[in-house]
């Protein structure tokens, strides 16, 4: 199967044939954006200082080496837990027009609605694989909101075949983690029933 | 060796060791991940394990931390009462973290609470965390190091059960964490379970359980049995790597315990992600050291 590669700026049509469980890659620009940046945009009503319309954000706090003269090197950049941004993501996608939200683990109803209504995807980059991700970063092109410190600064990167990105929420209203959870919870009950007769230590 | 030279040597060794643990996983974790990866057949699970393997090789090649979240550094000390530098340890451990932060480099992960600013050095009020045990009659320092990342710290949970809920309640508590927050915490997970009286006691046990090697067992046969039952049970849920489904879920389950008040069962869960950055180093009084967590260590 040919490698599916998206290039920013991404259009709604680009995402039509992509479904949960698909593996895709990204060319173009990617901005790291996490907890406090989401809070500023939604709760504080500030404008994101980077235009991500048709673009991609990565829930991540990288390790950066400062090279002087406002130049930086990406040491490593793995994804962080996306669920922390769930509270803001629906409004964030609507307001910024971002098409690709990359992170780790699942997200919930708000993000699902936004992905369906505004045509965006949530993808998982294999977490803990921060060096694989850094190798895909050609260069850091800007750093905004540096007052937030190294992990929370908006680092905009030019990326080359950034991935693998596993599609967890698609534009058709499906969510791989929520679908898996139904199965996991069913198996959990079976596991519980199998364990309890063995652990009646209080008699 | 003057005291000043000794403190400098100890600081330097610990700084290098902490930096090294951010780059290379311990032997037991690497072996277990290889074992779990070999069992997977689903293309997605296989692809994720391949990505993990490539990442660990790249980290060594590029001499950088393998995960961007190098955690808040925690130290678990079993310090002989006669260890000659016991009084210097709090200051020198902080200094070691500052140095590792610059040299590795580690991500800046220390935010002062309430004032809400990042100190930029990975040290602050109570960070690094020091958990002390003073061991009478000894003169060595047994030190476990841990990078407590955000993702694997988030599922941490403790509560106090009524005795009527029994170990059945303990089982329910652990399993529920696995399918809620555990899913997002970078499985396959190492699961630490603490059982005792109050939440503070149970929580500390659950973290100390994560300092035990994978495959080790609680010395109490019933606690060891619970470890195995939980491991098998959670594996049957099939979280797979990254919670995207697979044959197994965990690196292991370790239970630590102490006696309890008759009216309560305190229970806590702490998890370690697949990138379980634990280190173990022992110094004798002359500062000769042995590292048993990482056999290929070089610095």
Interface residues (C-beta under 8 A of the other chain):
Chain A: X21 X23 X60 X61 X62 X63 X65 X75 X76 X77 X78 X80 X81 X82 X83 X84 X104 X105 X106 X124 X126 X127 X128 X129 X130 X131 X132 X134 X135 X148 X149 X150 X151 X152 X164 X166 X176 X177 X180 X181 X183 X184 X185 X187 X188 X190 X191 X192 X194 X195 X196 X198 X199 X200 X201 X202
Chain B: X44 X47 X48 X51 X52 X54 X55 X58 X59 X62 X64 X65 X66 X67 X68 X69 X70 X105 X106 X107 X108 X109 X111 X117 X118 X120 X150 X151 X154 X163 X166 X167 X168 X170 X171 X172 X175 X176 X178 X179 X183 X184 X185 X186 X222 X225 X226 X229 X230 X232 X233 X234 X236 X237 X238 X239 X241 X242 X243 X244 X245 X273 X274 X275
